Amino acid sequence: MKLLIVDDEVIIRTGLSTVIQWEENGITLLTPAASAEEALMRIPLEKPDIVLTDIRMTGMTGLEMSHAIKRDYPWIEIVVLSGHDDFSYAQQAIRNGIGDYLLKTSRPGDIMSAVMKARGKIVSSRAAVQEGQAHQTAFRWKLLDGLLRGGHTPAEAEIDEVLSHYPELRLGSDWETLELWMISPGESLHMKEQLKQPLRLIGDKLKDSLNCAILDWNNGWLIFFRSGQPAAGRTVRAAIDAVGRTAEAPVFTVIGKRAAGLVELRESLRTAEQTVAYRWLAGGSGVLDYEEIKDRKGMRAVCSQEEEAALIAVLRGGSEEALRIWIREMLAAILRDPEATPGTMTSYLHSLLVAGVRWLERAAESVGRPTPSIASMEDTNEKRLAECPEESMIRVLTEVLAEYKRLNGGRSDAIERTLSYIREHLDQSLTLAQVAANIHMNPNYFSKLFKQETGKTYIEYLTEARMEWAAKLLRETPAKVSEIAKRVGYEDMKHFNHLFKRHTGVTPSQFRQG
């Protein structure tokens, strides 16, 4: 709260400035004025809230100055401090709208009380004005909100009432249109609060330079303005850029279909909401016009067999990092598709998720296990896929990957148990079906899993293990070759000799001699 002291006596100006502790009471003291004329020149620039003035001064009197102040700046509170104890002065001061009248002989405490009383009146008055403006704004918003959301054709009287509160939406000619721009957070709808204050500040400046209306709307804001205003689009874009810089957050803005009148703003709003669904496809920031996307036909809504096979291959590989890379590359391809729409994109992504989940179900069935439940799949709806496709795809498919790894108690564990079983029973019959049954796996599934984990077929691994054991027995024991062949599971000596030579390059006898 700023105070201007006006007195032509330097001793009075100095005394009032130094004796009373203004700053401690929340009063900012401006440099005192030596005359009424000086004060009137400075008031437009320095904008005091309270004027403390003498009455009798050289030139214009304090009462004349007060009259001029109240005429041009009725919100300024005036306290008169006079050396004349004359009731007529007090009456004239009150008629001129002066808040209080004190003698120069008044104590500092009395002067401060009068100034604080004036300050209280200003605070109350401003609060009342703000409350009135808030009610007026709420009423205006309700009118426009009702017209935009209404399902009926508005009557002429309803349109006239809205225009009476929003004259900026009244078209001035047939070639003008109304534009509706929708501003929303670029990354997450939860960031709306982060943008609220910057938008309010910049919105006030925007209204000073452009005849426009701003309406708080769902997860963002609507800006309405007439297209015929000079540089209107550039002005709004500059304001939106300023919001993003101030909030240090991306801002996504869409432009609805141009409206030829107030009622057509409903269609403009519908197309803006249709366009805002392109947030992710548009890169999450910038300005996107409905005209740019209205003719898109949509991408393929269901994944191909080749794409499903590629996904399953990544899942079967067991690497979460490889899965994330595959998802990012797949989404990058969607971004490059000029026909992609939010609806077809989410259908396509959903088909991939379903393919992954069904593959998991088949894998569980092949090993006789119950189908794992994918909780994240149940939480992933069309809206979430459209707004956060990468996060949604990673969340579901990594859960599928984890369930697949746990399906058999962990693949590595299953294979380790298999290898231990083979090493312990090399002298026995070890058919693939027998080993698969030992770890409770379907033989066909076990065969594929074994090759994937070891890089060898079951027969290749079993043969190598037996040949290595036979080589060890030949080196460390005096047993006959025929006895060693039987110990490692071979009754047919000719077949054993053939396998051993293929494995080591020499016959068993040559191996022992060497």
HELIX and SHEET records of a PDB file:
HELIX    1   1 VAL A   10  VAL A   19  1                                  10    
HELIX    2   2 GLU A   23  ASN A   25  5                                   3    
HELIX    3   3 ALA A   36  GLU A   46  1                                  11    
HELIX    4   4 GLY A   62  ASP A   72  1                                  11    
HELIX    5   5 PHE A   87  ARG A   95  1                                   9    
HELIX    6   6 PRO A  108  ARG A  149  1                                  42    
HELIX    7   7 GLU A  156  HIS A  165  1                                  10    
HELIX    8   8 PRO A  167  LEU A  169  5                                   3    
HELIX    9   9 LEU A  189  MET A  191  5                                   3    
HELIX   10  10 LYS A  192  SER A  209  1                                  18    
HELIX   11  11 ALA A  232  ALA A  247  1                                  16    
HELIX   12  12 LEU A  265  VAL A  276  1                                  12    
HELIX   13  13 TYR A  290  ILE A  293  1                                   4    
HELIX   14  14 GLN A  305  GLY A  317  1                                  13    
HELIX   15  15 GLU A  320  ARG A  336  1                                  17    
HELIX   16  16 PRO A  342  SER A  366  1                                  25    
HELIX   17  17 ALA A  375  ASP A  379  1                                   5    
HELIX   18  18 GLU A  382  GLU A  387  1                                   6    
HELIX   19  19 PRO A  389  ARG A  406  1                                  18    
HELIX   20  20 ARG A  411  GLU A  424  1                                  14    
HELIX   21  21 LEU A  432  ASN A  438  1                                   7    
HELIX   22  22 PRO A  443  THR A  454  1                                  12    
HELIX   23  23 TYR A  458  GLU A  476  1                                  19    
HELIX   24  24 VAL A  481  ARG A  487  1                                   7    
HELIX   25  25 MET A  493  THR A  504  1                                  12    
HELIX   26  26 PRO A  508  GLN A  513  1                                   6    
SHEET    1   A 5 THR A  28  LEU A  29  0                                        
SHEET    2   A 5 LYS A   2  VAL A   6  1                                        
SHEET    3   A 5 ILE A  50  THR A  53  1                                        
SHEET    4   A 5 GLU A  77  SER A  82  1                                        
SHEET    5   A 5 ASP A 100  LEU A 103  1                                        
SHEET    1   B 5 CYS A 212  TRP A 217  0                                        
SHEET    2   B 5 GLY A 220  ARG A 226 -1                                        
SHEET    3   B 5 LEU A 178  PRO A 185 -1                                        
SHEET    4   B 5 VAL A 251  ILE A 255 -1                                        
SHEET    5   B 5 GLY A 286  ASP A 289  1                                        
END                                                                             
